[in-house]
Amino acid sequence: MIKEKHKWYISIVSMVLAIMFVISVVFINSKGMATADRVQATNLDTVLDKDNITEVNIDMDETDWKWLIENATDEEFRSCNITINGETFNNVGIRGKGNSSLNSVSRSSSPERYSFKIRFDKYVDGQTYKGIKSIVLNNIIQDNTSMKEYITYDLYKSLGVATPEMSYSNLKINNEMWGLYLALEVVDERFLENNFGTTKGNLYKPETMGVGGGDGGNQPPRDENHQGPGAGGPPERNNMKGQGEQTPSTENIPNQQGNPESETLDKNSQWAGNGEINNENAETIKNQGKGRFGSNPGGGRNVKGADFVYVDDEVSSYSTVRESAMFKSTTDKDFKRVINMYKNLNEGTNLEEVLDVKEVLKYFAVNAFVINLDSYSGAMYHNYYLYENKGQSQILPWDLNLSFGGFSARGASGSSNTINFPIDNPVTGNLEDMPLIGKLLEVDEYKELYHSYLKQIADEYFKSGKYSNVVKKVDTLINNYVKEDPTAFCTYEEYETAVAEMIKFGEDRTKSVLAQLNGEQPSTTYGDLTSTVNMSVMGDGGGGGERQEAQAKTTNQDINTNETEKSQDNKVSNTKNNESDSTTTVNASTKGNIDSKEKIVEQKNLMARPQSNSNDKQNIAYLGLMGGFTIIGLGALLFIFKFKRKKRLK
C-alpha cells in the first residue's frame, strides 16, 4: 500500500504534469507547430486507379447531349446519369471544361471531343463518388503520346508533391464508344485532406485567360502573325493529320482587359499570344521598365496577383487571385495573408515563414525538367493552384497536357533548343517578372536545393530506367484503347511514333539537365547539345519555340558577359564560402525538418542547407516554455517538501 504522504506527493506531481501537458497542447495548436496536419496525408482510399482503365458511361437524353455539345463553351451544367465501373449515380451535373482548348474544339469542323467537368453534388446535395465531389475528364488534346499529363503527375508524385488522383477512362456516351480520356480528381477539400491531413486553409485557382476560369486552361490566344495553339487543335475526322498542321484562326479571341464578348487582340498587341513578344514592340516593352509587359502586364490579360508580384496592400490589386478562391469561406482577411506572402517574397524576407520553400522548389524542378511552359513559368501565370494555410503558401500543379516541351517548340527545327531549355532561367521571360521562382533562385541555399531536386529527378526517375518503364507500362495499358478511339486527335500510327519520340525526349533532356548541373552546359541560356527529337510528332501547342530561339540569340551574349564578369568574384567568394560550408554541413545534416528522402539528396548534393525557418524558431520557443514550466514545477515540489519537513520537525 502507498503511504498517505506519498499519495499526496504523487497527486501534486500528476497535477503539475497535467498542467504542463494542457499548456503544451494549447501552445502547439495556437502556434501551428503541429505540422502533421499540413504534411501528412490522411491516406483516404484511392478512388481513381492510375494502374487500370476506368469505365465511364454518360447516360443523357439525346436533346440534352446535343445542347451540351452545341453550347459547350457556355460551360453550363446539364443533368445526366453516370455509371463508373458498374456503379450508377443519378442526376449528376456535366458541362464543357477548358480554356482555349474549349474554343479550339468548338472551332473545328467536328467539335465533339470536349473535356468535361462532372459534379456529383450539383443537383443532389451530398452526393459523391466514393468521397469525390467532382472529377474532370480531360480530352488529351495536343498530345499525340496521350501520356504527357499522366507521366508529369507521376513525376511530381515521385518527388512528394501533392497531386490529384487520376485514371485513364474509356468514355462512352449512351453506351456508345466515345474515346480515351484522363480522369482527374478536382482539387478541393478532399484533396487537401488526402494530401495535407486537413481541410483548413484557402485554395485559389487563378486564371488569366478569361475563358473557363475555374477549371484551368490550355493555351494562350494567338494572332495572325504567330502560329498559335490552334495549330494543335483537333483535325477533321476524315483527315487525321495530327496536331501540328492545323490552320490557326483569329476569330473572336477575347481581350480579357476589356469586354470579352466584343474586344479582340490585334496583331500589334503586346501579347503575341504563344509565349512570344512581337518584334515590333519588343523594344518598347523593354523600355517601359516594369516587367516584360511594361505597364500592361499580360498584354490585356487579368494578371492581377497571378504573377505573385507585390503592388500594395489593397485586396483589389490582386483581384484575379482573390476572385479565384475555391472556398466560399475565404474572406478578405484570409487573403491578406496571401498579400503578406507577396510582399515578403518580393522583398526577399521571411521566405520560409510565408512559403513552403521546399515544395515550391520541387514544383519548379519538375516543371523545368519537363519544360511545362503552359503554366506560371510561361508568362500566362495560370494552370496552378495556390494553397495557403496559416500564412504559409505553396503552388500545386494542374493541367499538364503541354508538358514535355509541348508549349515550347514547333517542329523538328526547334527540338535542340527545347532540349537545352535552361534550368536556372526556367521561364519564357525574365526571372524578375516571376518572383515565385526568381526570388528563390537568388538565394544560394535554395538554388542548391533546387538543383538537388533536378539531380534526383534525373538519377532516380530517368537514368534509373523508371521513366522508360512507365512509358512502356502506360503504352501497354492504353494502346488498344487509342487504336479504337473514334474521336482521337491523331491516328494510331502517329501515336506509336509519338511514344518512341517521347522516350528519346527523356534521354536527351536528362543529358542536358545533368550537363547544366555539372557546368558542362550553360544553365541560364540555351546550350548546344543536339537532339533529333521531333517535337511536332509528339504533339505540341505551337507556342514559344521561335520566340525562344530569338531570345537565345539576343540574350545569350549579355548573360554570358555578366557571368564572365562575375566569375572572378565567384572564385574569391567560393574560397570563403567553402570555409563556412564545412560548418553549416553539420547543421544541415542534423536538422529533423526534412524527410528521409530529402536528407539523402541533401547529404549528397547540398552541402549547406540552413534550417532557420519558422518551425525551428517555434520549436526553440516551445522547448524554452516547457523548460520554464518544468523548473517552476520542480521548484514548487521542492518548496512543498521543505515546508512539510519543517512542519514535522516542529
C-alpha positions as CSV (number, residue, x, y, z in Angstrom):
1,M,0.0,0.0,0.0
2,I,1.2,3.5,-0.8
3,K,1.6,5.7,2.3
4,E,-0.7,8.7,2.6
5,K,2.2,11.2,2.3
6,H,3.4,9.5,-0.9
7,K,-0.1,9.7,-2.3
8,W,-0.1,13.4,-1.6
9,Y,3.3,13.9,-3.4
10,I,2.2,11.8,-6.4
11,S,-1.0,13.9,-6.7
12,I,1.0,17.1,-6.8
13,V,3.4,15.7,-9.4
14,S,0.4,14.5,-11.5
15,M,-1.3,17.9,-11.3
16,V,1.9,19.7,-12.4
17,L,2.4,17.3,-15.3
18,A,-1.2,17.6,-16.4
19,I,-1.0,21.4,-16.4
20,M,2.2,21.2,-18.5
21,F,0.6,18.8,-20.9
22,V,-2.5,21.0,-21.4
23,I,-0.4,24.1,-21.8
24,S,1.8,22.4,-24.4
25,V,-1.3,21.2,-26.4
26,V,-2.8,24.7,-26.4
27,F,0.6,26.2,-27.4
28,I,1.0,23.7,-30.2
29,N,-2.4,24.3,-31.6
30,S,-2.3,28.1,-31.3
31,K,1.1,28.4,-32.9
32,G,0.6,25.8,-35.6
33,M,3.6,23.8,-34.5
34,A,1.9,20.5,-35.1
35,T,2.8,20.5,-38.8
36,A,1.5,16.9,-39.2
37,D,-1.9,18.4,-40.3
38,R,0.0,20.0,-43.2
39,V,2.5,17.5,-44.3
40,Q,1.0,14.1,-43.5
41,A,-1.7,12.6,-45.7
42,T,-4.9,11.1,-44.3
43,N,-4.5,8.2,-46.7
44,L,-8.0,8.1,-47.9
45,D,-9.0,5.1,-50.0
46,T,-7.8,5.6,-53.6
47,V,-10.8,6.1,-55.9
48,L,-9.2,6.7,-59.3
49,D,-6.8,3.9,-60.0
50,K,-4.0,5.0,-62.2
51,D,-2.9,1.5,-63.0
52,N,-6.3,0.5,-64.5
53,I,-8.8,1.8,-67.0
54,T,-11.9,3.3,-65.5
55,E,-15.1,2.5,-67.5
56,V,-17.3,5.6,-67.7
57,N,-20.7,5.8,-69.3
58,I,-22.7,9.1,-69.6
59,D,-26.4,8.5,-70.0
60,M,-28.2,11.6,-71.2
61,D,-31.3,12.5,-73.1
62,E,-30.2,13.0,-76.8
63,T,-31.7,16.5,-76.8
64,D,-29.6,17.4,-73.7
65,W,-26.5,15.9,-75.1
66,K,-26.9,17.8,-78.4
67,W,-27.4,21.0,-76.4
68,L,-24.3,20.3,-74.3
69,I,-22.2,19.9,-77.4
70,E,-23.5,22.9,-79.2
71,N,-23.1,25.1,-76.2
72,A,-20.1,23.6,-74.5
73,T,-18.2,27.0,-74.4
74,D,-21.0,28.4,-72.2
75,E,-19.9,25.9,-69.5
76,E,-23.4,25.4,-68.2
77,F,-24.3,22.2,-66.5
78,R,-26.9,19.7,-67.7
79,S,-28.1,16.7,-65.8
80,C,-27.0,13.2,-66.7
81,N,-26.7,9.7,-65.1
82,I,-23.2,8.4,-64.9
83,T,-22.0,4.8,-64.5
84,I,-18.4,4.3,-63.3
85,N,-17.1,0.7,-63.2
86,G,-20.7,-0.6,-62.9
87,E,-21.8,1.8,-60.2
88,T,-24.5,4.3,-61.3
89,F,-25.1,7.9,-60.0
90,N,-28.2,9.7,-61.0
91,N,-28.8,13.4,-61.6
92,V,-25.2,14.4,-61.9
93,G,-24.0,17.7,-63.4
94,I,-21.9,17.7,-66.6
95,R,-20.6,20.6,-68.6
96,G,-17.8,21.5,-71.0
97,K,-14.5,22.3,-69.4
98,G,-11.3,24.1,-70.5
99,N,-10.0,27.3,-71.8
100,S,-8.5,28.0,-75.2
101,S,-8.8,24.3,-75.8
102,L,-12.5,24.6,-75.4
103,N,-12.6,27.2,-78.1
104,S,-10.2,25.3,-80.3
105,V,-12.5,22.3,-80.3
106,S,-15.6,24.4,-80.9
107,R,-13.9,26.0,-84.0
108,S,-13.0,22.7,-85.5
109,S,-15.2,21.1,-88.2
110,S,-16.2,18.3,-85.8
111,P,-16.5,19.9,-82.4
112,E,-17.4,17.0,-80.3
113,R,-14.4,15.8,-78.3
114,Y,-14.6,18.3,-75.4
115,S,-13.2,18.0,-72.0
116,F,-15.9,17.7,-69.3
117,K,-16.4,18.5,-65.7
118,I,-18.6,16.2,-63.6
119,R,-20.2,17.4,-60.4
120,F,-21.8,14.6,-58.4
121,D,-23.4,17.1,-55.9
122,K,-24.7,19.6,-58.5
123,Y,-28.3,18.6,-58.2
124,V,-28.2,16.1,-55.3
125,D,-26.8,17.6,-52.1
126,G,-24.0,15.5,-50.5
127,Q,-23.8,13.0,-53.4
128,T,-20.2,11.9,-54.1
129,Y,-18.3,9.3,-56.0
130,K,-16.7,7.4,-53.1
131,G,-16.0,10.7,-51.4
132,I,-15.0,12.7,-54.6
133,K,-17.4,15.5,-55.3
134,S,-16.1,16.3,-58.7
135,I,-13.9,15.0,-61.4
136,V,-12.7,16.3,-64.8
137,L,-12.5,14.2,-68.0
138,N,-9.6,15.6,-70.0
139,N,-9.7,15.0,-73.7
140,I,-5.9,14.7,-74.1
141,I,-5.7,17.5,-76.7
142,Q,-2.4,18.4,-78.4
143,D,-0.7,15.3,-77.1
144,N,-0.1,12.6,-79.6
145,T,1.6,10.5,-76.9
146,S,-1.6,10.5,-74.8
147,M,0.6,10.3,-71.7
148,K,2.3,13.7,-71.1
149,E,-0.1,14.8,-68.3
150,Y,-0.2,11.3,-66.8
151,I,3.6,11.0,-66.6
152,T,4.2,14.5,-65.4
153,Y,1.8,13.9,-62.5
154,D,3.6,10.7,-61.7
155,L,6.9,12.5,-61.7
156,Y,5.5,15.1,-59.3
157,K,4.2,12.4,-57.1
158,S,7.6,10.6,-57.0
159,L,9.1,13.8,-55.6
160,G,6.4,14.0,-52.9
161,V,4.4,16.9,-54.4
162,A,0.7,16.8,-53.7
163,T,-1.2,15.6,-56.8
164,P,-4.8,14.7,-57.6
165,E,-5.9,11.1,-58.2
166,M,-6.1,10.1,-61.8
167,S,-7.1,7.3,-64.1
168,Y,-7.4,6.8,-67.8
169,S,-11.1,6.4,-68.7
170,N,-12.8,4.7,-71.5
171,L,-15.7,7.1,-72.0
172,K,-19.0,6.1,-73.6
173,I,-22.0,8.3,-74.3
174,N,-25.3,6.4,-74.1
175,N,-23.4,3.1,-74.3
176,E,-21.6,4.1,-77.5
177,M,-17.8,4.4,-77.6
178,W,-16.6,8.0,-77.4
179,G,-12.9,8.0,-76.6
180,L,-10.0,7.6,-74.2
181,Y,-9.9,10.4,-71.6
182,L,-7.9,11.1,-68.5
183,A,-10.0,11.4,-65.4
184,L,-8.7,13.6,-62.6
185,E,-9.9,14.4,-59.1
186,V,-10.8,18.1,-58.8
187,V,-8.6,19.9,-56.2
188,D,-10.9,20.6,-53.3
189,E,-11.3,19.8,-49.5
190,R,-10.9,16.0,-50.1
191,F,-7.7,16.6,-52.0
192,L,-6.4,18.8,-49.1
193,E,-7.4,16.1,-46.5
194,N,-5.8,13.4,-48.6
195,N,-2.5,15.2,-49.2
196,F,-2.2,17.5,-46.1
197,G,-4.3,15.9,-43.5
198,T,-6.5,18.9,-43.1
199,T,-9.3,20.7,-44.9
200,K,-8.2,24.0,-43.4
201,G,-6.7,26.8,-45.4
202,N,-7.5,28.6,-48.5
203,L,-7.3,27.4,-52.1
204,Y,-7.1,29.7,-55.2
205,K,-7.1,28.8,-58.9
206,P,-6.0,32.0,-60.8
207,E,-6.9,32.1,-64.5
208,T,-5.6,35.0,-66.6
209,M,-7.1,33.8,-69.8
210,G,-10.7,34.8,-69.0
211,V,-12.3,31.6,-70.5
212,G,-13.2,28.7,-68.3
213,G,-11.5,30.3,-65.4
214,G,-12.4,27.8,-62.8
215,D,-11.0,24.7,-64.3
216,G,-7.8,25.5,-65.9
217,G,-7.0,26.2,-69.5
218,N,-4.5,25.0,-72.0
219,Q,-3.1,27.6,-74.4
220,P,-2.8,31.4,-74.8
221,P,-4.6,33.3,-77.6
222,R,-2.9,33.8,-80.9
223,D,-2.9,36.2,-83.8
224,E,-2.3,36.2,-87.5
225,N,1.4,36.8,-87.1
226,H,2.2,33.8,-85.0
227,Q,1.0,30.2,-85.3
228,G,-0.6,29.6,-82.0
229,P,-2.2,26.7,-80.2
230,G,-4.9,26.5,-82.8
231,A,-2.3,24.6,-84.8
232,G,-2.7,21.9,-82.2
233,G,-6.4,21.7,-82.4
234,P,-8.3,18.7,-83.4
235,P,-8.1,17.7,-87.1
236,E,-11.1,16.9,-89.2
237,R,-12.3,13.4,-88.7
238,N,-11.7,12.5,-92.3
239,N,-8.2,14.0,-92.4
240,M,-6.3,12.7,-89.4
241,K,-3.1,14.6,-89.7
242,G,-2.1,15.3,-86.1
243,Q,-1.8,18.4,-84.2
244,G,0.9,20.3,-85.9
245,E,-0.7,21.0,-89.2
246,Q,-3.9,22.9,-88.4
247,T,-4.6,26.4,-89.7
248,P,-4.8,28.9,-86.9
249,S,-7.9,31.1,-86.5
250,T,-8.1,34.7,-85.2
251,E,-11.9,34.8,-84.9
252,N,-13.2,36.3,-81.7
253,I,-10.2,36.0,-79.5
254,P,-11.1,37.8,-76.3
255,N,-9.1,40.7,-74.8
256,Q,-9.7,40.0,-71.2
257,Q,-8.9,43.5,-70.1
258,G,-12.0,44.8,-71.8
259,N,-15.2,43.2,-72.8
260,P,-14.5,39.6,-73.6
261,E,-17.6,39.5,-75.8
262,S,-16.6,42.2,-78.2
263,E,-12.9,43.1,-78.0
264,T,-10.2,41.1,-79.8
265,L,-6.4,41.1,-79.8
266,D,-4.9,42.6,-82.9
267,K,-1.5,41.9,-84.4
268,N,0.2,44.8,-82.6
269,S,-0.9,43.7,-79.1
270,Q,1.9,43.5,-76.7
271,W,1.0,39.9,-76.0
272,A,1.8,37.9,-79.1
273,G,-0.2,35.0,-78.0
274,N,2.0,32.0,-77.9
275,G,4.7,32.8,-75.4
276,E,6.3,35.2,-77.8
277,I,6.6,39.0,-77.9
278,N,6.0,40.8,-81.1
279,N,9.2,42.2,-82.6
280,E,7.5,45.4,-83.5
281,N,7.1,46.4,-79.9
282,A,9.7,44.3,-78.0
283,E,11.9,47.3,-77.6
284,T,9.0,49.4,-76.4
285,I,8.1,46.8,-73.8
286,K,11.7,46.6,-72.7
287,N,12.0,50.3,-72.2
288,Q,8.7,50.6,-70.2
289,G,10.5,49.2,-67.2
290,K,8.2,47.2,-65.1
291,G,8.0,43.6,-66.3
292,R,8.3,42.3,-69.9
293,F,4.8,43.5,-70.5
294,G,5.5,47.1,-69.4
295,S,2.7,48.9,-67.6
296,N,0.2,46.4,-69.0
297,P,1.3,43.0,-67.7
298,G,0.0,40.2,-69.7
299,G,-0.9,42.3,-72.7
300,G,-4.6,42.8,-71.6
301,R,-5.0,39.7,-69.5
302,N,-6.2,39.9,-66.0
303,V,-2.9,39.1,-64.3
304,K,-3.6,40.9,-61.1
305,G,-1.8,38.9,-58.5
306,A,-1.4,35.7,-60.6
307,D,2.3,36.7,-61.2
308,F,3.0,36.9,-57.4
309,V,4.2,40.5,-57.9
310,Y,3.6,42.7,-54.9
311,V,1.8,46.0,-55.7
312,D,0.4,47.3,-52.4
313,D,-1.7,46.1,-49.5
314,E,-5.1,46.5,-51.2
315,V,-7.1,43.3,-51.9
316,S,-8.4,44.9,-55.2
317,S,-4.9,45.0,-56.6
318,Y,-4.9,41.2,-56.7
319,S,-8.4,40.6,-57.9
320,T,-7.6,37.8,-60.3
321,V,-6.4,35.7,-57.4
322,R,-8.8,36.9,-54.8
323,E,-11.8,36.2,-57.0
324,S,-10.5,32.7,-57.8
325,A,-10.9,31.5,-54.2
326,M,-12.3,27.9,-54.3
327,F,-14.0,28.0,-50.9
328,K,-16.9,30.3,-50.0
329,S,-15.5,30.6,-46.5
330,T,-12.4,32.5,-47.7
331,T,-12.5,36.2,-46.7
332,D,-10.6,39.3,-47.5
333,K,-8.9,38.9,-44.1
334,D,-7.8,35.5,-45.1
335,F,-6.5,36.8,-48.4
336,K,-4.4,39.4,-46.6
337,R,-2.1,36.5,-45.7
338,V,-1.5,36.0,-49.4
339,I,-0.7,39.6,-49.8
340,N,1.7,39.4,-46.9
341,M,3.4,36.5,-48.8
342,Y,3.6,38.5,-51.9
343,K,5.2,41.4,-50.0
344,N,7.8,39.2,-48.2
345,L,8.5,37.2,-51.4
346,N,9.3,40.3,-53.4
347,E,11.4,41.8,-50.6
348,G,13.2,38.6,-50.0
349,T,12.3,38.5,-46.3
350,N,10.9,35.7,-44.1
351,L,10.6,33.4,-47.1
352,E,10.3,30.2,-45.1
353,E,7.6,31.7,-42.9
354,V,5.4,32.7,-45.9
355,L,6.3,29.9,-48.3
356,D,6.7,26.2,-48.1
357,V,10.0,26.7,-49.9
358,K,10.9,23.0,-50.4
359,E,7.5,22.2,-52.0
360,V,7.7,25.3,-54.3
361,L,11.2,24.3,-55.4
362,K,10.0,20.7,-56.1
363,Y,7.2,22.1,-58.2
364,F,9.6,24.2,-60.3
365,A,12.2,21.4,-60.6
366,V,9.7,19.1,-62.2
367,N,8.2,22.0,-64.3
368,A,11.7,22.9,-65.6
369,F,12.7,19.3,-66.3
370,V,9.7,18.6,-68.4
371,I,9.6,22.1,-69.8
372,N,6.0,22.9,-69.0
373,L,5.6,26.5,-70.1
374,D,1.8,26.4,-70.2
375,S,1.9,27.4,-66.6
376,Y,3.2,30.1,-64.3
377,S,6.6,29.7,-65.9
378,G,5.3,30.6,-69.4
379,A,4.1,34.1,-68.7
380,M,0.5,33.2,-68.6
381,Y,0.6,32.7,-64.8
382,H,-2.1,30.1,-64.9
383,N,-2.7,26.3,-64.6
384,Y,-1.7,26.1,-61.0
385,Y,-3.4,26.2,-57.6
386,L,-2.2,28.4,-54.7
387,Y,-2.7,26.8,-51.3
388,E,-2.4,28.9,-48.2
389,N,-2.6,27.6,-44.7
390,K,-1.7,29.5,-41.5
391,G,0.1,32.2,-43.6
392,Q,2.3,29.7,-45.4
393,S,1.7,29.1,-49.2
394,Q,2.7,26.7,-51.9
395,I,2.0,26.1,-55.6
396,L,0.3,23.0,-56.9
397,P,0.4,21.6,-60.4
398,W,-2.6,21.4,-62.8
399,D,-3.4,21.0,-66.5
400,L,-0.2,19.4,-67.8
401,N,-1.0,18.2,-71.3
402,L,1.5,20.6,-72.8
403,S,4.5,19.5,-70.7
404,F,7.4,17.7,-72.3
405,G,8.1,20.8,-74.4
406,G,4.6,20.8,-75.8
407,F,4.4,24.6,-75.5
408,S,8.0,25.4,-76.3
409,A,8.9,24.3,-79.8
410,R,7.3,24.0,-83.2
411,G,8.6,21.2,-85.4
412,A,11.9,19.3,-85.5
413,S,13.9,22.6,-86.1
414,G,13.2,23.6,-82.5
415,S,14.0,20.3,-80.8
416,S,17.6,21.0,-79.9
417,N,16.7,24.4,-78.5
418,T,13.9,22.9,-76.5
419,I,16.0,20.1,-75.0
420,N,18.6,22.7,-73.9
421,F,16.0,24.8,-72.0
422,P,18.0,26.4,-69.2
423,I,17.3,25.2,-65.7
424,D,18.4,28.4,-63.9
425,N,16.2,30.6,-66.1
426,P,13.3,28.2,-66.4
427,V,10.8,30.8,-67.7
428,T,9.9,32.3,-71.0
429,G,10.7,35.9,-70.0
430,N,12.7,37.4,-67.2
431,L,13.1,35.9,-63.7
432,E,12.4,39.3,-62.1
433,D,8.9,39.2,-63.6
434,M,8.3,35.8,-61.9
435,P,9.2,36.3,-58.3
436,L,7.9,32.9,-57.1
437,I,10.9,31.2,-58.7
438,G,13.1,34.3,-59.4
439,K,13.4,35.4,-55.8
440,L,14.1,31.9,-54.5
441,L,16.9,31.3,-57.1
442,E,18.6,34.5,-55.8
443,V,19.2,32.6,-52.5
444,D,22.2,30.3,-52.9
445,E,21.0,27.7,-50.5
446,Y,17.6,27.5,-52.2
447,K,19.2,27.3,-55.6
448,E,21.4,24.3,-54.4
449,L,18.3,22.6,-53.1
450,Y,16.5,23.2,-56.4
451,H,19.5,21.7,-58.1
452,S,19.4,18.7,-55.8
453,Y,15.8,18.0,-56.8
454,L,16.7,18.2,-60.5
455,K,19.5,15.8,-59.9
456,Q,17.2,13.5,-58.0
457,I,14.7,13.6,-60.9
458,A,17.5,12.8,-63.4
459,D,19.0,10.0,-61.5
460,E,16.1,8.3,-59.8
461,Y,13.3,8.8,-62.4
462,F,15.1,9.0,-65.8
463,K,18.6,7.4,-65.7
464,S,17.4,4.6,-63.5
465,G,15.1,3.3,-66.3
466,K,11.9,4.1,-64.4
467,Y,10.8,6.7,-67.0
468,S,11.1,4.3,-69.9
469,N,9.4,1.6,-67.9
470,V,6.5,4.0,-67.1
471,V,6.1,4.9,-70.7
472,K,6.0,1.2,-71.7
473,K,3.6,0.4,-68.9
474,V,1.2,3.2,-69.9
475,D,1.5,2.2,-73.6
476,T,0.5,-1.4,-72.6
477,L,-2.4,0.0,-70.6
478,I,-3.9,2.3,-73.2
479,N,-2.6,1.1,-76.6
480,N,-5.7,-0.8,-77.7
481,Y,-8.0,2.0,-76.5
482,V,-6.0,4.5,-78.5
483,K,-6.3,2.2,-81.5
484,E,-10.1,2.0,-81.2
485,D,-10.7,5.7,-80.2
486,P,-13.3,7.1,-82.6
487,T,-12.7,10.7,-81.8
488,A,-8.9,10.8,-81.3
489,F,-7.0,13.9,-82.3
490,C,-4.4,11.8,-84.1
491,T,-4.1,8.5,-85.9
492,Y,-2.9,5.3,-84.1
493,E,0.3,5.4,-86.3
494,E,1.0,8.9,-85.1
495,Y,0.5,7.8,-81.5
496,E,3.1,5.0,-81.9
497,T,5.6,7.3,-83.5
498,A,5.0,9.9,-80.7
499,V,5.6,7.3,-77.9
500,A,9.0,6.5,-79.4
501,E,9.9,10.2,-79.6
502,M,8.8,10.7,-76.0
503,I,11.4,8.1,-74.8
504,K,14.1,9.9,-76.8
505,F,13.0,13.2,-75.3
506,G,13.5,11.8,-71.8
507,E,17.0,10.6,-72.7
508,D,18.1,13.9,-74.3
509,R,16.6,16.2,-71.7
510,T,18.3,14.2,-69.0
511,K,21.7,14.6,-70.7
512,S,21.0,18.4,-70.9
513,V,20.0,18.8,-67.3
514,L,22.9,16.8,-66.0
515,A,25.3,18.8,-68.2
516,Q,23.9,22.0,-66.9
517,L,24.2,20.8,-63.3
518,N,27.8,19.8,-63.9
519,G,28.7,23.1,-65.5
520,E,29.3,21.5,-68.9
521,Q,26.5,23.4,-70.5
522,P,25.1,26.9,-69.6
523,S,22.2,26.9,-67.2
524,T,20.9,30.4,-67.7
525,T,21.0,30.4,-71.5
526,Y,20.4,27.7,-74.2
527,G,23.2,25.2,-74.6
528,D,24.3,23.5,-77.8
529,L,23.6,19.8,-77.2
530,T,22.0,18.4,-80.3
531,S,18.7,16.5,-80.4
532,T,16.7,14.8,-83.1
533,V,13.5,14.6,-81.2
534,N,10.6,15.7,-83.3
535,M,8.5,17.9,-81.0
536,S,5.7,18.2,-83.5
537,V,5.3,14.5,-83.8
538,M,4.8,14.3,-80.1
539,G,2.1,16.9,-80.4
540,D,2.6,20.5,-79.3
541,G,0.8,23.7,-78.8
542,G,2.9,25.7,-81.2
543,G,4.0,28.1,-78.6
544,G,7.2,29.8,-77.9
545,G,9.8,27.8,-79.8
546,E,10.6,30.6,-82.3
547,R,10.5,33.1,-79.5
548,Q,12.9,31.1,-77.5
549,E,15.3,30.8,-80.5
550,A,15.2,34.5,-81.0
551,Q,15.6,35.2,-77.3
552,A,18.5,32.8,-77.1
553,K,20.3,34.7,-79.8
554,T,19.6,38.2,-78.3
555,T,20.2,37.4,-74.6
556,N,22.9,34.8,-74.5
557,Q,25.7,37.3,-75.2
558,D,24.5,39.7,-72.5
559,I,24.1,37.0,-69.9
560,N,27.3,35.3,-70.7
561,T,29.1,38.7,-70.4
562,N,27.6,39.1,-67.0
563,E,28.6,35.6,-66.0
564,T,32.2,36.3,-67.1
565,E,32.3,39.5,-65.1
566,K,31.1,37.6,-62.0
567,S,33.4,34.6,-62.4
568,Q,36.4,36.3,-60.8
569,D,34.3,37.4,-57.9
570,N,32.9,33.9,-57.6
571,K,36.4,32.4,-57.4
572,V,37.2,34.6,-54.4
573,S,33.8,34.2,-52.7
574,N,33.8,30.4,-53.2
575,T,37.1,30.1,-51.2
576,K,35.4,31.9,-48.3
577,N,32.2,30.0,-48.7
578,N,34.0,26.7,-48.5
579,E,35.2,27.6,-45.0
580,S,31.7,28.2,-43.8
581,D,30.2,25.3,-45.8
582,S,32.2,22.8,-43.7
583,T,30.5,24.2,-40.6
584,T,27.0,24.5,-42.0
585,T,27.1,21.0,-43.3
586,V,26.9,19.6,-39.8
587,N,23.8,21.8,-39.1
588,A,22.2,20.8,-42.4
589,S,22.6,17.0,-41.8
590,T,21.2,17.1,-38.2
591,K,18.0,19.0,-38.7
592,G,14.9,17.0,-38.4
593,N,12.8,19.3,-40.6
594,I,13.4,17.4,-43.8
595,D,12.0,13.9,-44.7
596,S,14.4,11.0,-45.2
597,K,14.5,11.2,-49.0
598,E,15.4,14.9,-48.8
599,K,18.2,14.1,-46.2
600,I,19.7,11.7,-48.6
601,V,19.6,14.1,-51.5
602,E,20.9,17.0,-49.5
603,Q,23.8,15.0,-48.0
604,K,24.9,14.0,-51.5
605,N,24.2,17.2,-53.4
606,L,23.5,20.0,-50.9
607,M,26.4,20.6,-48.5
608,A,25.0,23.8,-47.0
609,R,21.3,23.9,-46.1
610,P,20.4,26.3,-43.3
611,Q,17.2,25.4,-41.5
612,S,16.5,28.6,-39.7
613,N,12.8,28.5,-40.6
614,S,9.8,29.4,-38.7
615,N,9.3,25.9,-37.3
616,D,12.8,25.9,-35.8
617,K,12.1,29.2,-34.1
618,Q,8.8,27.8,-32.8
619,N,10.5,24.6,-31.6
620,I,13.1,26.7,-29.7
621,A,10.3,28.8,-28.1
622,Y,8.4,25.6,-27.3
623,L,11.4,23.9,-25.6
624,G,12.1,27.1,-23.7
625,L,8.5,27.3,-22.5
626,M,8.4,23.6,-21.5
627,G,11.7,24.0,-19.7
628,G,10.4,27.0,-17.8
629,F,7.3,25.2,-16.6
630,T,9.4,22.2,-15.6
631,I,11.6,24.4,-13.4
632,I,8.6,26.0,-11.9
633,G,7.1,22.6,-11.2
634,L,10.2,21.3,-9.6
635,G,10.6,24.4,-7.6
636,A,7.0,24.1,-6.3
637,L,7.6,20.5,-5.3
638,L,10.9,21.4,-3.5
639,F,9.1,24.1,-1.6
640,I,6.3,21.8,-0.6
641,F,8.8,19.1,0.5
642,K,10.7,21.6,2.7
643,F,7.5,23.0,4.1
644,K,6.3,19.5,5.1
645,R,9.7,18.6,6.6
646,K,9.7,21.8,8.8
647,K,6.2,21.1,9.9
648,R,7.2,17.6,11.0
649,L,10.3,18.8,12.9
650,K,8.1,21.2,14.9
